[in-house]
Every structure is written in structure tokens, then in C-alpha cells.
Amino acid sequence: MNKISINAEQQLYVIDCGEGYTCFGFANARDHANLIAHKLGRADLAFTDEDYATLAGYEKYCHAVQAWSQSPLTRTTYFDPGTDTRAAKILESCRTHEQKIRLILGDTLTGEPWLEEHDVVGRIGRSIGTLKVPLLIEPGEHGGNAILCACILAIVDWASGNFLYRHDAYREAELSIKPSADAERPWDVLRHEEVVASFRDIGQAGAYLAFMRGATIEPRVFR
């Protein structure tokens, strides 16, 4: 095992990889270990109160991942702790049917979207390795980035524009368009009176606003 140290202030395990460092949150280690323990029916892999923020806790997380790798479930898609089971089913269906979708990510407590425009349109793939997580693969690409599955507010079918999944808390972003004093980008899109994007023409601003409210508009239209 790589050398592990603890950063108590930032709640992180700091992992020495030889040519650099990577970090892993205490809560992530606990939540993944507990999820795997539940899926495998292995109570011995679950965290106790004494495991949190300790090196023993990180070792327990590693043991849980190893146990997963030795189980038949390692051949299935692994979804982050906190992922809505409805969203997981939709993602898996979209993956198997190679369906192009749009993801809306955000805060699942408030329902507020993050207004992400990158890595949110494409088909669903799956990573290799022990924990095969869902990937968002953009058109024309062969690989992609891991999806923050626990932060999905909505999944939209690209072809029809229909919502395949909506989190109970999801609410469309409240956006407006106003002229600005910037001659190069005279149109602003605001959220709660705060400028979130600026554009050269009002058509781009309108396309951006519609996209951020769930419309299936190609991002290249407003970029």
C-alpha cells in the first residue's frame, strides 16, 4: 500500500503515489465502504465510529474495494453512494441502448442546478477497473469523464427533449437576459441578479438560457 497520511483539518487522506500525491476524503472512504458492505452483505466491511478519519478506516475502505473486486458485482456498473436508484436505472438503460442524453447536475438538497455546459451531453459509457463507474462520453469521443451520479438533478432524452428522470428537489434555474455596458458582449444572462454568462448577440444568450433550463440545444450554438 502507498504511504498514507492524514490531513485532519481538510478531512482528507493524503496518498503518496511516488511521483506526487492524491487525496481522498474521510467521508468518501466511509460512504464507499458502507455501500460495498451493504451490497455484498458484509457487515464486517462497514465503518464503525472508531474507523472514521483513521488509517484503519482507509485500510477498511481498501479491503471493501478488494472484496468487491472478488465478487460477481465487479462486472456491473458501480454508482456513487447517494445516487438515486431511479437515476441509476435510467443511466444503465441509456448505457445499454447507447442513448444520447443531457445531464443536469446540481445540489440535490436545494434542487439548484450548477449551470454546467461541459461534460453533460453525450452517451453513457463505463470505466474499466474494479469499480466500473458511469462515464459521460461526448459525441465523437471514445472516452469520457466520470459522472457525479449523486449530484444528478435530471436526465433528458436528447432526441425528444423529454425528461427521463427528475430529482424530487429539482427546479429549473431562474435566469433572465439583460443588456450590458460591454460593447463586445452586450448581453448578460443573470441568475438572481448575478451575471453568470455574457454573449455577443441575444440569440446566443437565449440559447444558453434555454439550455440551462433543460432544452436540448447543442452547446456549440452559444459557445
Sequence and secondary structure as in RCSB ss.txt:
>XXXX:A:sequence
MNKISINAEQQLYVIDCGEGYTCFGFANARDHANLIAHKLGRADLAFTDEDYATLAGYEKYCHAVQAWSQSPLTR
TTYFDPGTDTRAAKILESCRTHEQKIRLILGDTLTGEPWLEEHDVVGRIGRSIGTLKVPLLIEPGEHGGNAILCA
CILAIVDWASGNFLYRHDAYREAELSIKPSADAERPWDVLRHEEVVASFRDIGQAGAYLAFMRGATIEPRVFR
>XXXX:A:secstr
   EEEETTTTEEEEE SSSEEEEEHHHHHHHHHHHHHHHT GGGS  TTTTTSHHHHHHHHHHHHHHHTSGGGG
SB   TT  HHHHHHHHHHHHTT  EEEEEB TTT  B    SS EEEEEE  SSSB EEEE TT S  EE  GG
GEEEEEETTT  EEEE TT     EEEEE S SSS EEEEETTEEEEEESSHHHHHHHHHHHTT    GGGT 
